[in-house]
Amino acid sequence: MSTEQNPLFKLLNFQFQFHEGERTCEIRCPISPIMLNALGTVHGGIYTYIADTAMGHLALHFKKHPYVSLELKTSFLKTANQGHLTATARFIKEGQRILFLECHVKDETGEIMCMTTSTFYRVEHSVN
C-alpha cells in the first residue's frame, strides 16, 4: 500500500518529505483531537507511531528494500495539545540486514517532544 493510500496516514494528515543530502525522512502533521489522550495531550502511542512510520519510510526510501521494526524505545520529554508535530528520522548505523535508527518528534517551536530509537530488520519478501 502506498503512502497516499494508507487510511491512517490520511486520517492523521501525514505529509512526507525526504532530504537526500542529510538522508532523512520527515513527517509533518497537525495535532488533532483524535490524537489526544484522556488528559487532553498527545497520546504517547501517537508519538511512537509517527516516529516508527518516519523510520520505516526512511529505510524504504534510501535502502530500496522493505524493513520492519524489531524493537522501539521512546523517551517522552514533553507533550502538546495543539499546533503541529514534525518527526525527523535518520540513520545511526546501517548494515545489510539490520539498521539502527533514531527519530526526534518536535513541536512547531522546535522543542523535542520525544526521542525514539529502533532496530529494523530487512525482510526478503514484500509485506502484504
C-alpha positions as CSV (number, residue, x, y, z in Angstrom):
1,M,0.0,0.0,0.0
2,S,1.4,3.4,-1.0
3,T,1.7,6.3,1.4
4,E,-1.1,8.1,-0.4
5,Q,-3.5,5.1,0.0
6,N,-2.9,4.4,3.7
7,P,-6.1,5.4,5.6
8,L,-4.3,6.1,8.9
9,F,-1.8,8.4,7.2
10,K,-4.7,10.3,5.6
11,L,-6.6,10.4,8.9
12,L,-3.6,11.9,10.7
13,N,-2.8,14.2,7.7
14,F,0.9,13.0,7.4
15,Q,3.0,15.0,4.9
16,F,6.2,13.2,4.0
17,Q,9.4,14.8,2.8
18,F,12.8,13.2,2.1
19,H,16.1,15.1,2.3
20,E,18.6,13.4,0.1
21,G,21.7,15.3,1.3
22,E,21.1,14.6,5.0
23,R,19.5,11.2,4.3
24,T,16.5,11.9,6.5
25,C,12.7,11.4,6.3
26,E,10.4,14.0,7.8
27,I,6.7,13.7,8.6
28,R,4.7,16.8,9.5
29,C,1.2,16.7,10.7
30,P,-1.3,18.9,12.7
31,I,-2.3,17.9,16.2
32,S,-5.9,16.8,16.0
33,P,-8.5,15.8,18.7
34,I,-8.2,12.1,17.7
35,M,-4.5,12.2,18.8
36,L,-5.3,13.3,22.4
37,N,-5.4,11.1,25.5
38,A,-7.7,11.4,28.5
39,L,-5.6,14.2,29.9
40,G,-6.1,16.2,26.7
41,T,-2.5,15.9,25.4
42,V,-1.0,13.9,22.5
43,H,-1.0,10.2,23.4
44,G,2.4,8.5,23.7
45,G,1.4,5.9,21.2
46,I,0.8,8.6,18.6
47,Y,4.3,9.9,19.1
48,T,5.7,6.4,18.8
49,Y,3.6,5.7,15.7
50,I,4.8,8.9,13.9
51,A,8.4,8.0,14.8
52,D,8.1,4.4,13.7
53,T,6.5,5.5,10.4
54,A,9.2,8.0,9.7
55,M,12.0,5.5,10.4
56,G,10.3,2.8,8.2
57,H,9.9,5.2,5.3
58,L,13.5,6.3,5.7
59,A,14.7,2.7,5.4
60,L,12.5,2.0,2.4
61,H,13.4,5.2,0.6
62,F,17.1,5.0,1.0
63,K,17.7,1.3,1.2
64,K,15.3,0.2,-1.5
65,H,14.2,-2.9,0.5
66,P,11.4,-3.4,3.0
67,Y,12.4,-3.3,6.7
68,V,10.3,-4.0,9.7
69,S,10.9,-2.7,13.2
70,L,12.2,-5.3,15.7
71,E,12.1,-3.0,18.7
72,L,11.4,0.6,19.6
73,K,12.3,2.7,22.6
74,T,10.6,6.0,23.0
75,S,11.6,8.5,25.7
76,F,8.9,11.1,26.2
77,L,10.2,14.5,27.2
78,K,7.3,16.9,26.8
79,T,3.8,16.9,25.4
80,A,1.5,19.2,23.4
81,N,-2.2,19.5,22.7
82,Q,-2.3,21.9,19.7
83,G,-0.1,23.0,16.8
84,H,1.7,20.6,14.7
85,L,4.4,17.9,15.0
86,T,7.4,17.2,12.9
87,A,9.2,13.8,13.1
88,T,12.7,13.6,11.6
89,A,14.2,10.1,11.2
90,R,17.9,9.4,10.5
91,F,20.3,6.5,10.3
92,I,22.6,5.8,13.2
93,K,24.1,2.5,11.9
94,E,23.4,0.9,8.5
95,G,24.1,-2.8,7.8
96,Q,22.8,-5.0,5.0
97,R,20.2,-6.8,7.2
98,I,20.0,-4.6,10.4
99,L,19.6,-0.9,10.7
100,F,19.7,1.2,13.9
101,L,17.6,4.4,13.5
102,E,16.7,7.5,15.5
103,C,13.8,9.9,15.3
104,H,13.1,13.2,17.1
105,V,9.5,14.4,17.2
106,K,9.3,18.2,17.7
107,D,6.5,20.8,18.1
108,E,6.2,23.8,15.9
109,T,8.7,25.8,18.1
110,G,11.4,23.1,17.5
111,E,11.2,21.7,21.0
112,I,11.7,18.0,21.3
113,M,8.6,16.1,22.4
114,C,10.2,12.6,22.3
115,M,13.1,10.7,21.0
116,T,12.7,7.2,19.6
117,T,15.4,4.7,18.7
118,S,14.7,1.5,16.8
119,T,16.3,-1.6,15.3
120,F,14.9,-2.5,11.9
121,Y,15.3,-5.9,10.1
122,R,15.4,-6.4,6.3
123,V,12.7,-8.7,5.0
124,E,13.3,-10.7,1.9
125,H,9.8,-10.6,0.5
126,S,7.2,-8.0,0.2
127,V,4.9,-7.4,3.2
128,N,1.2,-7.6,2.3
